[in-house]
Amino acid sequence: MTDGELIVDLRGRLIETPDDFWDAVSEPCGLPTWFGRNLDAWSDTINTRGISEVIDGHDILIVHVDQRGLFSGHRREAIVLADIFDGEQNRLVVHGPA
């Protein structure tokens, strides 16, 4: 049985690298210790499911980040990461400066 939305709010946390992103989402998303910490593993986790009981227990995953660090502009790593989110079952919301 799934339960609504899993909202992971990372606003206020500086995320400079993909490793910072993995560190930030690991606990709230219930990623297992053997999680691959790469884009393929993340895609499997949020799109295919079956890796995280926490994510699998919700219909929708929404991750909020600030538009700074990794997500400050046109960094290739951020673009590729953002493209993994399908916009329906899982969403990345990048918040601009207040």
C-alpha positions, 0 to 999 in steps of 0.5 A, a space after each residue: 500500500 502506498 501513501 501519498 507524497 514523500 517530500 524531501 526538502 533539502 532547501 538550506 542545505 548546500 549541495 555542491 556535488 553529486 556526492 553531496 546530493 546522495 548524502 542528503 537524500 540517503 536518510 530521508 529516502 531510506 536508501 540502503 547501504 549498498 545503494 550505488 550512489 550513481 545516476 543509474 542506481 538513482 533512476 532504478 530507485 525512483 523510476 523502477 522502484 524496488 530498492 527503497 521501502 521508504 520511496 516505494 511506500 509513497 505514490 510520489 517523490 518530491 525533492 526540493 533543492 535551492 538553486 545554488 551549488 550543484 543546482 546553480 545553473 547549467 552544470 551538466 551533472 545537475 541537468 543529467 540528474 534532473 532529467 532522471 526525475 519524470 515530473 509525475 511519479 517523481 519531481 525535482 523542484 529547484 527553488 530560486 533565490 528568495 
